[in-house]
Amino acid sequence: MKKLILLLIITALCSSAMSQTEKLINPSDLKQQTVVTEPVTLRKGYLRAGTVLSYFALDKYFTNEARKEYYTLSSWQSDFSYQFVLRYGITDRLEVDLAIPFTKKKTELHYSVKWPGLDADASMSGNYKSHGLADCDLTVKYQIIPEKEKGLSLTFWQWVTIPTGEKNFTGVKSFTEFNLPLGNGSFTTGSWLNLRKIRYPYSFDIYASYAIKFKGSKEMSQEDTKETKFKDGNYLWFGGSFNIHLNEWIVLANDLSYKYNQKGVIKYSVEQAVDPAWIFCYSPGLVFQVRRFRISEVVQVPLMGKNNSADPLYIMKVLYTF
């Protein structure tokens, strides 16, 4: 009888221990980790899919003297983009990402011209729209220094932007009736280094990136169907982020970044230089983890800049981990 009781106690203890271990390493729990607690790269065999929505309305810009001004013409432009995103963990330290973007552009332009000394003027207006596939991104991420509890991780990214979007004006019927281009018309490749530390309920990131723009050709005007050679300036991008848990499933995200575009070139009959540009942004946001769903809302606010847009960009992500 004593042996039977002892056997039952041992069996119960073993079952309890096994259930506790299963709870700790259950893959479904790991797939519910927040943006603070999960590693930079997905674990082996994990798939994350979803969409990224972005929107901005353009009416202000930073001048060549770094002053914020409104466009002088009576104009309004909006750009709505949605990406289909796929991320897959090949190993616990190696991940591959694919982003397939679709863009919807709309521009309304109204302006008038007066001739000094003549009692004459003219007004013109246009409403330009475009919708379709833009340029796709392929990214590979690798943890050089793997993430450990209370330690640092160092992750290297390499990506390429493929010019899959229409680079020229289409449906041109008149000076004021045509479809805007959706793609840039050239390849881009870049490298990214990300240093990260987790100290629950906080996470800290420092990153730096450099991208190389390749030469391309495209129509510079809807009036001229001849393609012109160009090369956009390479760019340097670096910054840092700080995330904090407000509760177990809501994270307050903060990001400060600086991006500098080098001088570019457009080749007409003679070369025409494109001035360098830079932008300094602050991006606050909220990230919600609802089981395997991750929903984030971020507003990118330009603080200072030169030859750049001065309007905020709204970004929303809805992702699910399989």
Phi and psi in degrees as GROMACS dihedral restraints (atoms count N, CA, C in turn):
[ dihedral_restraints ]
;  ai    aj    ak    al  type     phi  dphi    fc
    3     4     5     6     1   -61.7    20    10
    4     5     6     7     1   -39.5    20    10
    6     7     8     9     1   -64.3    20    10
    7     8     9    10     1   -38.7    20    10
    9    10    11    12     1   -66.2    20    10
   10    11    12    13     1   -42.8    20    10
   12    13    14    15     1   -63.2    20    10
   13    14    15    16     1   -42.9    20    10
   15    16    17    18     1   -62.3    20    10
   16    17    18    19     1   -40.3    20    10
   18    19    20    21     1   -63.8    20    10
   19    20    21    22     1   -40.7    20    10
   21    22    23    24     1   -65.7    20    10
   22    23    24    25     1   -39.9    20    10
   24    25    26    27     1   -64.1    20    10
   25    26    27    28     1   -45.1    20    10
   27    28    29    30     1   -62.6    20    10
   28    29    30    31     1   -42.0    20    10
   30    31    32    33     1   -62.4    20    10
   31    32    33    34     1   -41.5    20    10
   33    34    35    36     1   -65.5    20    10
   34    35    36    37     1   -42.5    20    10
   36    37    38    39     1   -63.9    20    10
   37    38    39    40     1   -41.3    20    10
   39    40    41    42     1   -64.9    20    10
   40    41    42    43     1   -41.6    20    10
   42    43    44    45     1   -63.4    20    10
   43    44    45    46     1   -41.1    20    10
   45    46    47    48     1   -64.0    20    10
   46    47    48    49     1   -42.8    20    10
   48    49    50    51     1   -64.4    20    10
   49    50    51    52     1   -40.8    20    10
   51    52    53    54     1   -65.5    20    10
   52    53    54    55     1   -39.6    20    10
   54    55    56    57     1   -68.1    20    10
   55    56    57    58     1   -36.7    20    10
   57    58    59    60     1   -66.4    20    10
   58    59    60    61     1   -41.1    20    10
   60    61    62    63     1   -64.1    20    10
   61    62    63    64     1   -41.4    20    10
   63    64    65    66     1   -63.0    20    10
   64    65    66    67     1   -37.3    20    10
   66    67    68    69     1   -65.7    20    10
   67    68    69    70     1   -34.7    20    10
   69    70    71    72     1   -74.4    20    10
   70    71    72    73     1   -35.6    20    10
   72    73    74    75     1  -110.3    20    10
   73    74    75    76     1     9.5    20    10
   75    76    77    78     1   -59.5    20    10
   76    77    78    79     1   121.2    20    10
   78    79    80    81     1   -56.3    20    10
   79    80    81    82     1   -32.5    20    10
   81    82    83    84     1   -65.1    20    10
   82    83    84    85     1   -29.5    20    10
   84    85    86    87     1   -71.6    20    10
   85    86    87    88     1   -41.4    20    10
   87    88    89    90     1   -64.0    20    10
   88    89    90    91     1   -32.2    20    10
   90    91    92    93     1   -74.1    20    10
   91    92    93    94     1    -6.5    20    10
   93    94    95    96     1  -106.1    20    10
   94    95    96    97     1     8.7    20    10
   96    97    98    99     1   -65.2    20    10
   97    98    99   100     1   151.5    20    10
   99   100   101   102     1   -85.7    20    10
  100   101   102   103     1   175.9    20    10
  102   103   104   105     1   -65.1    20    10
  103   104   105   106     1   -19.2    20    10
  105   106   107   108     1   -82.6    20    10
  106   107   108   109     1   -42.5    20    10
  108   109   110   111     1   -92.8    20    10
  109   110   111   112     1   -20.2    20    10
  111   112   113   114     1   -81.9    20    10
  112   113   114   115     1   156.0    20    10
  114   115   116   117     1   -65.4    20    10
  115   116   117   118     1   165.3    20    10
  117   118   119   120     1   -65.2    20    10
  118   119   120   121     1   -39.0    20    10
  120   121   122   123     1  -104.8    20    10
  121   122   123   124     1   150.6    20    10
  123   124   125   126     1   -67.2    20    10
  124   125   126   127     1   150.4    20    10
  126   127   128   129     1   -70.5    20    10
  127   128   129   130     1   160.6    20    10
  129   130   131   132     1   -56.2    20    10
  130   131   132   133     1   128.7    20    10
  132   133   134   135     1    85.7    20    10
  133   134   135   136     1    -6.9    20    10
  135   136   137   138     1   -80.9    20    10
  136   137   138   139     1   142.5    20    10
  138   139   140   141     1  -125.7    20    10
  139   140   141   142     1   128.0    20    10
  141   142   143   144     1  -118.8    20    10
  142   143   144   145     1   127.7    20    10
  144   145   146   147     1  -135.7    20    10
  145   146   147   148     1   153.2    20    10
  147   148   149   150     1   168.9    20    10
  148   149   150   151     1  -157.8    20    10
  150   151   152   153     1  -134.2    20    10
  151   152   153   154     1   150.6    20    10
  153   154   155   156     1  -123.3    20    10
  154   155   156   157     1   120.4    20    10
  156   157   158   159     1  -106.5    20    10
  157   158   159   160     1   137.8    20    10
  159   160   161   162     1  -139.4    20    10
  160   161   162   163     1   147.8    20    10
  162   163   164   165     1  -150.1    20    10
  163   164   165   166     1   138.7    20    10
  165   166   167   168     1  -150.2    20    10
  166   167   168   169     1   152.0    20    10
  168   169   170   171     1  -115.6    20    10
  169   170   171   172     1   125.3    20    10
  171   172   173   174     1   -98.4    20    10
  172   173   174   175     1   118.5    20    10
  174   175   176   177     1  -148.4    20    10
  175   176   177   178     1    -5.2    20    10
  177   178   179   180     1  -129.1    20    10
  178   179   180   181     1   157.3    20    10
  180   181   182   183     1  -153.0    20    10
  181   182   183   184     1   160.5    20    10
  183   184   185   186     1   -94.9    20    10
  184   185   186   187     1   128.7    20    10
  186   187   188   189     1   -77.5    20    10
  187   188   189   190     1   179.9    20    10
  189   190   191   192     1   -67.3    20    10
  190   191   192   193     1   -17.1    20    10
  192   193   194   195     1   -99.2    20    10
  193   194   195   196     1    12.6    20    10
  195   196   197   198     1    66.8    20    10
  196   197   198   199     1    27.9    20    10
  198   199   200   201     1   -99.7    20    10
  199   200   201   202     1   144.8    20    10
  201   202   203   204     1   -88.3    20    10
  202   203   204   205     1   125.5    20    10
  204   205   206   207     1  -139.4    20    10
  205   206   207   208     1   160.1    20    10
  207   208   209   210     1   -88.5    20    10
  208   209   210   211     1   150.4    20    10
  210   211   212   213     1   -62.2    20    10
  211   212   213   214     1   137.7    20    10
  213   214   215   216     1   -72.2    20    10
  214   215   216   217     1   -31.1    20    10
  216   217   218   219     1   -76.6    20    10
  217   218   219   220     1   153.2    20    10
  219   220   221   222     1   -78.2    20    10
  220   221   222   223     1    92.0    20    10
  222   223   224   225     1  -139.5    20    10
  223   224   225   226     1   160.7    20    10
  225   226   227   228     1  -151.4    20    10
  226   227   228   229     1   132.9    20    10
  228   229   230   231     1  -135.7    20    10
  229   230   231   232     1   138.6    20    10
  231   232   233   234     1  -128.0    20    10
  232   233   234   235     1   150.0    20    10
  234   235   236   237     1  -137.4    20    10
  235   236   237   238     1   114.6    20    10
  237   238   239   240     1  -115.7    20    10
  238   239   240   241     1   125.0    20    10
  240   241   242   243     1  -129.8    20    10
  241   242   243   244     1   139.7    20    10
  243   244   245   246     1  -133.3    20    10
  244   245   246   247     1   130.7    20    10
  246   247   248   249     1  -110.7    20    10
  247   248   249   250     1   140.8    20    10
  249   250   251   252     1   -95.2    20    10
  250   251   252   253     1   123.0    20    10
  252   253   254   255     1  -116.5    20    10
  253   254   255   256     1   134.2    20    10
  255   256   257   258     1  -128.1    20    10
  256   257   258   259     1   128.7    20    10
  258   259   260   261     1  -127.2    20    10
  259   260   261   262     1   134.2    20    10
  261   262   263   264     1  -136.5    20    10
  262   263   264   265     1   133.1    20    10
  264   265   266   267     1   -88.4    20    10
  265   266   267   268     1   107.7    20    10
  267   268   269   270     1   -73.6    20    10
  268   269   270   271     1   -44.7    20    10
  270   271   272   273     1  -134.0    20    10
  271   272   273   274     1  -179.1    20    10
  273   274   275   276     1   -65.9    20    10
  274   275   276   277     1   -16.6    20    10
  276   277   278   279     1  -116.9    20    10
  277   278   279   280     1    -6.1    20    10
  279   280   281   282     1  -124.4    20    10
  280   281   282   283     1   127.6    20    10
  282   283   284   285     1  -134.7    20    10
  283   284   285   286     1   148.1    20    10
  285   286   287   288     1  -125.1    20    10
  286   287   288   289     1   136.5    20    10
  288   289   290   291     1  -123.9    20    10
  289   290   291   292     1   148.2    20    10
  291   292   293   294     1  -135.6    20    10
  292   293   294   295     1   128.8    20    10
  294   295   296   297     1  -121.4    20    10
  295   296   297   298     1   122.5    20    10
  297   298   299   300     1  -115.1    20    10
  298   299   300   301     1   103.5    20    10
  300   301   302   303     1   -95.9    20    10
  301   302   303   304     1   144.9    20    10
  303   304   305   306     1  -122.0    20    10
  304   305   306   307     1   136.9    20    10
  306   307   308   309     1  -124.8    20    10
  307   308   309   310     1   142.0    20    10
  309   310   311   312     1  -123.3    20    10
  310   311   312   313     1   112.8    20    10
  312   313   314   315     1  -109.2    20    10
  313   314   315   316     1   145.2    20    10
  315   316   317   318     1  -146.5    20    10
  316   317   318   319     1   127.7    20    10
  318   319   320   321     1  -131.0    20    10
  319   320   321   322     1   131.2    20    10
  321   322   323   324     1  -117.5    20    10
  322   323   324   325     1   128.1    20    10
  324   325   326   327     1  -132.7    20    10
  325   326   327   328     1   130.4    20    10
  327   328   329   330     1  -136.1    20    10
  328   329   330   331     1   128.2    20    10
  330   331   332   333     1  -155.1    20    10
  331   332   333   334     1   161.0    20    10
  333   334   335   336     1  -130.3    20    10
  334   335   336   337     1   151.8    20    10
  336   337   338   339     1  -125.5    20    10
  337   338   339   340     1   132.7    20    10
  339   340   341   342     1  -120.2    20    10
  340   341   342   343     1   141.8    20    10
  342   343   344   345     1  -102.2    20    10
  343   344   345   346     1   114.7    20    10
  345   346   347   348     1   -59.8    20    10
  346   347   348   349     1   138.5    20    10
  348   349   350   351     1    84.8    20    10
  349   350   351   352     1   -10.7    20    10
  351   352   353   354     1  -119.1    20    10
  352   353   354   355     1   142.2    20    10
  354   355   356   357     1   -85.6    20    10
  355   356   357   358     1    66.1    20    10
  357   358   359   360     1  -152.7    20    10
  358   359   360   361     1   147.0    20    10
  360   361   362   363     1  -152.0    20    10
  361   362   363   364     1   169.1    20    10
  363   364   365   366     1  -145.0    20    10
  364   365   366   367     1   145.4    20    10
  366   367   368   369     1  -123.9    20    10
  367   368   369   370     1   145.7    20    10
  369   370   371   372     1  -137.2    20    10
  370   371   372   373     1   152.9    20    10
  372   373   374   375     1  -148.4    20    10
  373   374   375   376     1   155.8    20    10
  375   376   377   378     1  -150.3    20    10
  376   377   378   379     1   151.4    20    10
  378   379   380   381     1  -132.1    20    10
  379   380   381   382     1   105.2    20    10
  381   382   383   384     1  -111.0    20    10
  382   383   384   385     1   134.2    20    10
  384   385   386   387     1  -134.1    20    10
  385   386   387   388     1   157.3    20    10
  387   388   389   390     1  -162.9    20    10
  388   389   390   391     1   147.5    20    10
  390   391   392   393     1  -154.3    20    10
  391   392   393   394     1   131.9    20    10
  393   394   395   396     1   159.1    20    10
  394   395   396   397     1  -166.5    20    10
  396   397   398   399     1   -70.1    20    10
  397   398   399   400     1   132.7    20    10
  399   400   401   402     1  -103.7    20    10
  400   401   402   403     1  -162.3    20    10
  402   403   404   405     1   -79.9    20    10
  403   404   405   406     1   133.8    20    10
  405   406   407   408     1   -90.9    20    10
  406   407   408   409     1   154.4    20    10
  408   409   410   411     1  -121.1    20    10
  409   410   411   412     1   135.7    20    10
  411   412   413   414     1  -122.0    20    10
  412   413   414   415     1   125.9    20    10
  414   415   416   417     1  -130.3    20    10
  415   416   417   418     1   139.7    20    10
  417   418   419   420     1  -120.3    20    10
  418   419   420   421     1   130.2    20    10
  420   421   422   423     1  -119.4    20    10
  421   422   423   424     1   139.7    20    10
  423   424   425   426     1  -140.8    20    10
  424   425   426   427     1   130.2    20    10
  426   427   428   429     1   -80.9    20    10
  427   428   429   430     1   104.6    20    10
  429   430   431   432     1   -68.3    20    10
  430   431   432   433     1   -47.8    20    10
  432   433   434   435     1  -110.7    20    10
  433   434   435   436     1   108.2    20    10
  435   436   437   438     1   -65.9    20    10
  436   437   438   439     1   151.7    20    10
  438   439   440   441     1   -76.6    20    10
  439   440   441   442     1   131.6    20    10
  441   442   443   444     1  -129.5    20    10
  442   443   444   445     1   163.2    20    10
  444   445   446   447     1   -59.3    20    10
  445   446   447   448     1   126.6    20    10
  447   448   449   450     1    60.5    20    10
  448   449   450   451     1    20.9    20    10
  450   451   452   453     1  -115.2    20    10
  451   452   453   454     1  -178.6    20    10
  453   454   455   456     1   -97.3    20    10
  454   455   456   457     1   151.0    20    10
  456   457   458   459     1  -126.9    20    10
  457   458   459   460     1   146.2    20    10
  459   460   461   462     1  -126.1    20    10
  460   461   462   463     1   121.1    20    10
  462   463   464   465     1  -121.2    20    10
  463   464   465   466     1   136.1    20    10
  465   466   467   468     1  -108.2    20    10
  466   467   468   469     1   131.8    20    10
  468   469   470   471     1  -116.3    20    10
  469   470   471   472     1   143.1    20    10
  471   472   473   474     1  -132.5    20    10
  472   473   474   475     1   127.0    20    10
  474   475   476   477     1  -134.4    20    10
  475   476   477   478     1   160.7    20    10
  477   478   479   480     1  -137.2    20    10
  478   479   480   481     1   136.2    20    10
  480   481   482   483     1  -100.4    20    10
  481   482   483   484     1   123.3    20    10
  483   484   485   486     1  -101.4    20    10
  484   485   486   487     1   126.9    20    10
  486   487   488   489     1   -75.1    20    10
  487   488   489   490     1    72.0    20    10
  489   490   491   492     1   -87.1    20    10
  490   491   492   493     1   -15.3    20    10
  492   493   494   495     1   -81.6    20    10
  493   494   495   496     1   154.8    20    10
  495   496   497   498     1   -64.0    20    10
  496   497   498   499     1   121.1    20    10
  498   499   500   501     1   -91.8    20    10
  499   500   501   502     1   -14.3    20    10
  501   502   503   504     1  -111.9    20    10
  502   503   504   505     1   166.5    20    10
  504   505   506   507     1   -70.9    20    10
  505   506   507   508     1   138.1    20    10
  507   508   509   510     1  -127.6    20    10
  508   509   510   511     1   163.8    20    10
  510   511   512   513     1    59.5    20    10
  511   512   513   514     1    35.3    20    10
  513   514   515   516     1   -75.2    20    10
  514   515   516   517     1   115.7    20    10
  516   517   518   519     1  -111.6    20    10
  517   518   519   520     1   -29.7    20    10
  519   520   521   522     1  -159.7    20    10
  520   521   522   523     1  -177.2    20    10
  522   523   524   525     1   -62.8    20    10
  523   524   525   526     1   -26.8    20    10
  525   526   527   528     1  -113.6    20    10
  526   527   528   529     1     8.7    20    10
  528   529   530   531     1  -135.3    20    10
  529   530   531   532     1   103.1    20    10
  531   532   533   534     1  -165.9    20    10
  532   533   534   535     1   168.1    20    10
  534   535   536   537     1  -100.8    20    10
  535   536   537   538     1   136.0    20    10
  537   538   539   540     1   -74.3    20    10
  538   539   540   541     1   150.0    20    10
  540   541   542   543     1   -68.2    20    10
  541   542   543   544     1   150.7    20    10
  543   544   545   546     1  -109.8    20    10
  544   545   546   547     1   -20.2    20    10
  546   547   548   549     1  -115.2    20    10
  547   548   549   550     1   168.4    20    10
  549   550   551   552     1   -88.0    20    10
  550   551   552   553     1   -30.4    20    10
  552   553   554   555     1    92.7    20    10
  553   554   555   556     1    13.0    20    10
  555   556   557   558     1  -150.9    20    10
  556   557   558   559     1   158.1    20    10
  558   559   560   561     1   -80.6    20    10
  559   560   561   562     1   151.2    20    10
  561   562   563   564     1  -136.2    20    10
  562   563   564   565     1   138.1    20    10
  564   565   566   567     1  -133.1    20    10
  565   566   567   568     1   147.3    20    10
  567   568   569   570     1  -154.4    20    10
  568   569   570   571     1   161.8    20    10
  570   571   572   573     1  -120.6    20    10
  571   572   573   574     1   150.2    20    10
  573   574   575   576     1  -141.1    20    10
  574   575   576   577     1   132.6    20    10
  576   577   578   579     1  -116.5    20    10
  577   578   579   580     1   131.6    20    10
  579   580   581   582     1  -129.0    20    10
  580   581   582   583     1   117.6    20    10
  582   583   584   585     1  -102.9    20    10
  583   584   585   586     1   127.7    20    10
  585   586   587   588     1  -134.8    20    10
  586   587   588   589     1   144.5    20    10
  588   589   590   591     1  -138.3    20    10
  589   590   591   592     1   134.0    20    10
  591   592   593   594     1  -108.8    20    10
  592   593   594   595     1   129.5    20    10
  594   595   596   597     1  -140.2    20    10
  595   596   597   598     1    86.3    20    10
  597   598   599   600     1   -50.2    20    10
  598   599   600   601     1   132.4    20    10
  600   601   602   603     1   -93.4    20    10
  601   602   603   604     1    26.8    20    10
  603   604   605   606     1  -115.9    20    10
  604   605   606   607     1   157.3    20    10
  606   607   608   609     1  -141.0    20    10
  607   608   609   610     1   144.6    20    10
  609   610   611   612     1  -127.6    20    10
  610   611   612   613     1   136.1    20    10
  612   613   614   615     1  -132.5    20    10
  613   614   615   616     1   140.4    20    10
  615   616   617   618     1  -126.6    20    10
  616   617   618   619     1   131.3    20    10
  618   619   620   621     1  -138.4    20    10
  619   620   621   622     1   157.0    20    10
  621   622   623   624     1  -146.8    20    10
  622   623   624   625     1   142.3    20    10
  624   625   626   627     1  -144.2    20    10
  625   626   627   628     1   147.7    20    10
  627   628   629   630     1  -136.3    20    10
  628   629   630   631     1   129.7    20    10
  630   631   632   633     1  -120.7    20    10
  631   632   633   634     1   141.4    20    10
  633   634   635   636     1  -109.7    20    10
  634   635   636   637     1   126.0    20    10
  636   637   638   639     1   -96.9    20    10
  637   638   639   640     1   129.6    20    10
  639   640   641   642     1   -91.4    20    10
  640   641   642   643     1   164.0    20    10
  642   643   644   645     1   -69.2    20    10
  643   644   645   646     1   151.6    20    10
  645   646   647   648     1  -152.9    20    10
  646   647   648   649     1  -176.6    20    10
  648   649   650   651     1  -146.8    20    10
  649   650   651   652     1   143.7    20    10
  651   652   653   654     1  -165.6    20    10
  652   653   654   655     1   168.4    20    10
  654   655   656   657     1   -74.9    20    10
  655   656   657   658     1   130.1    20    10
  657   658   659   660     1   -91.7    20    10
  658   659   660   661     1   -12.5    20    10
  660   661   662   663     1  -149.1    20    10
  661   662   663   664     1   148.3    20    10
  663   664   665   666     1   -70.6    20    10
  664   665   666   667     1   -13.9    20    10
  666   667   668   669     1   -85.2    20    10
  667   668   669   670     1   -22.1    20    10
  669   670   671   672     1  -118.3    20    10
  670   671   672   673     1   113.0    20    10
  672   673   674   675     1   -82.1    20    10
  673   674   675   676     1    -4.6    20    10
  675   676   677   678     1   -77.6    20    10
  676   677   678   679     1   129.3    20    10
  678   679   680   681     1   -75.8    20    10
  679   680   681   682     1   142.4    20    10
  681   682   683   684     1  -113.8    20    10
  682   683   684   685     1   137.4    20    10
  684   685   686   687     1   -73.6    20    10
  685   686   687   688     1   145.8    20    10
  687   688   689   690     1  -154.0    20    10
  688   689   690   691     1   163.0    20    10
  690   691   692   693     1  -145.9    20    10
  691   692   693   694     1   113.1    20    10
  693   694   695   696     1   -70.0    20    10
  694   695   696   697     1   154.9    20    10
  696   697   698   699     1   -72.1    20    10
  697   698   699   700     1   142.0    20    10
  699   700   701   702     1   -61.9    20    10
  700   701   702   703     1   160.5    20    10
  702   703   704   705     1  -138.0    20    10
  703   704   705   706     1   151.2    20    10
  705   706   707   708     1  -112.7    20    10
  706   707   708   709     1   135.6    20    10
  708   709   710   711     1  -139.4    20    10
  709   710   711   712     1   124.0    20    10
  711   712   713   714     1  -146.3    20    10
  712   713   714   715     1   160.4    20    10
  714   715   716   717     1   176.5    20    10
  715   716   717   718     1  -165.1    20    10
  717   718   719   720     1  -153.5    20    10
  718   719   720   721     1   158.4    20    10
  720   721   722   723     1  -136.2    20    10
  721   722   723   724     1   154.1    20    10
  723   724   725   726     1  -137.4    20    10
  724   725   726   727     1   121.0    20    10
  726   727   728   729     1  -119.0    20    10
  727   728   729   730     1   143.9    20    10
  729   730   731   732     1  -141.5    20    10
  730   731   732   733     1   138.3    20    10
  732   733   734   735     1   -74.1    20    10
  733   734   735   736     1   123.6    20    10
  735   736   737   738     1   -82.4    20    10
  736   737   738   739     1   -34.0    20    10
  738   739   740   741     1  -151.9    20    10
  739   740   741   742     1  -164.3    20    10
  741   742   743   744     1   -67.9    20    10
  742   743   744   745     1   -19.6    20    10
  744   745   746   747     1  -131.4    20    10
  745   746   747   748     1     7.6    20    10
  747   748   749   750     1  -124.5    20    10
  748   749   750   751     1   129.9    20    10
  750   751   752   753     1  -119.9    20    10
  751   752   753   754     1   133.1    20    10
  753   754   755   756     1   -92.2    20    10
  754   755   756   757     1   119.2    20    10
  756   757   758   759     1  -105.7    20    10
  757   758   759   760     1   141.9    20    10
  759   760   761   762     1  -138.1    20    10
  760   761   762   763     1   135.0    20    10
  762   763   764   765     1  -142.5    20    10
  763   764   765   766     1   133.4    20    10
  765   766   767   768     1  -118.9    20    10
  766   767   768   769     1   129.4    20    10
  768   769   770   771     1  -142.1    20    10
  769   770   771   772     1   153.4    20    10
  771   772   773   774     1  -130.6    20    10
  772   773   774   775     1   130.3    20    10
  774   775   776   777     1  -128.1    20    10
  775   776   777   778     1   129.7    20    10
  777   778   779   780     1  -122.8    20    10
  778   779   780   781     1   120.4    20    10
  780   781   782   783     1   -97.6    20    10
  781   782   783   784     1   126.8    20    10
  783   784   785   786     1   -73.7    20    10
  784   785   786   787     1   171.1    20    10
  786   787   788   789     1   -64.8    20    10
  787   788   789   790     1   137.3    20    10
  789   790   791   792     1  -108.2    20    10
  790   791   792   793     1   178.5    20    10
  792   793   794   795     1  -139.7    20    10
  793   794   795   796     1   134.6    20    10
  795   796   797   798     1  -117.8    20    10
  796   797   798   799     1   128.9    20    10
  798   799   800   801     1  -103.7    20    10
  799   800   801   802     1   101.4    20    10
  801   802   803   804     1   -93.4    20    10
  802   803   804   805     1  -141.0    20    10
  804   805   806   807     1   -64.7    20    10
  805   806   807   808     1   -30.4    20    10
  807   808   809   810     1  -128.2    20    10
  808   809   810   811     1   159.9    20    10
  810   811   812   813     1   -72.9    20    10
  811   812   813   814     1   138.9    20    10
  813   814   815   816     1  -120.6    20    10
  814   815   816   817     1   123.5    20    10
  816   817   818   819     1   -78.6    20    10
  817   818   819   820     1   144.8    20    10
  819   820   821   822     1  -106.5    20    10
  820   821   822   823     1   122.1    20    10
  822   823   824   825     1   -60.2    20    10
  823   824   825   826     1   146.4    20    10
  825   826   827   828     1   -65.1    20    10
  826   827   828   829     1   160.9    20    10
  828   829   830   831     1  -143.9    20    10
  829   830   831   832     1   154.5    20    10
  831   832   833   834     1  -147.7    20    10
  832   833   834   835     1   159.5    20    10
  834   835   836   837     1  -149.5    20    10
  835   836   837   838     1   138.4    20    10
  837   838   839   840     1  -120.7    20    10
  838   839   840   841     1   122.1    20    10
  840   841   842   843     1  -127.2    20    10
  841   842   843   844     1   150.6    20    10
  843   844   845   846     1  -118.6    20    10
  844   845   846   847     1   131.3    20    10
  846   847   848   849     1  -127.1    20    10
  847   848   849   850     1    96.2    20    10
  849   850   851   852     1   -86.6    20    10
  850   851   852   853     1   156.2    20    10
  852   853   854   855     1  -169.5    20    10
  853   854   855   856     1   169.9    20    10
  855   856   857   858     1  -122.2    20    10
  856   857   858   859     1   137.8    20    10
  858   859   860   861     1  -123.3    20    10
  859   860   861   862     1   119.5    20    10
  861   862   863   864     1  -104.8    20    10
  862   863   864   865     1   129.5    20    10
  864   865   866   867     1  -108.9    20    10
  865   866   867   868     1   105.5    20    10
  867   868   869   870     1  -111.4    20    10
  868   869   870   871     1    92.5    20    10
  870   871   872   873     1    55.3    20    10
  871   872   873   874     1  -118.5    20    10
  873   874   875   876     1   -89.3    20    10
  874   875   876   877     1    -5.3    20    10
  876   877   878   879     1   -84.0    20    10
  877   878   879   880     1   139.6    20    10
  879   880   881   882     1  -125.2    20    10
  880   881   882   883     1   122.1    20    10
  882   883   884   885     1  -122.5    20    10
  883   884   885   886     1   123.1    20    10
  885   886   887   888     1  -129.4    20    10
  886   887   888   889     1   145.6    20    10
  888   889   890   891     1  -130.3    20    10
  889   890   891   892     1   123.6    20    10
  891   892   893   894     1  -133.6    20    10
  892   893   894   895     1   141.7    20    10
  894   895   896   897     1  -118.6    20    10
  895   896   897   898     1   118.1    20    10
  897   898   899   900     1   -91.4    20    10
  898   899   900   901     1   115.6    20    10
  900   901   902   903     1  -110.7    20    10
  901   902   903   904     1   114.1    20    10
  903   904   905   906     1   -69.8    20    10
  904   905   906   907     1   125.2    20    10
  906   907   908   909     1   -95.7    20    10
  907   908   909   910     1   -44.0    20    10
  909   910   911   912     1  -145.8    20    10
  910   911   912   913     1   158.3    20    10
  912   913   914   915     1  -178.0    20    10
  913   914   915   916     1   179.8    20    10
  915   916   917   918     1  -149.5    20    10
  916   917   918   919     1   127.4    20    10
  918   919   920   921     1    53.5    20    10
  919   920   921   922     1    46.8    20    10
  921   922   923   924     1  -145.6    20    10
  922   923   924   925     1   163.8    20    10
  924   925   926   927     1   -67.2    20    10
  925   926   927   928     1   145.0    20    10
  927   928   929   930     1  -113.5    20    10
  928   929   930   931     1    15.8    20    10
  930   931   932   933     1   -99.7    20    10
  931   932   933   934     1   146.5    20    10
  933   934   935   936     1   -69.0    20    10
  934   935   936   937     1   151.9    20    10
  936   937   938   939     1  -117.6    20    10
  937   938   939   940     1   127.7    20    10
  939   940   941   942     1  -101.1    20    10
  940   941   942   943     1   130.1    20    10
  942   943   944   945     1  -128.4    20    10
  943   944   945   946     1   132.9    20    10
  945   946   947   948     1  -131.2    20    10
  946   947   948   949     1   132.8    20    10
  948   949   950   951     1  -121.0    20    10
  949   950   951   952     1   136.9    20    10
  951   952   953   954     1  -129.5    20    10
  952   953   954   955     1   111.2    20    10
  954   955   956   957     1  -128.1    20    10
  955   956   957   958     1   151.2    20    10
  957   958   959   960     1  -133.4    20    10
  958   959   960   961     1   136.2    20    10
  960   961   962   963     1  -101.0    20    10
  961   962   963   964     1   122.4    20    10
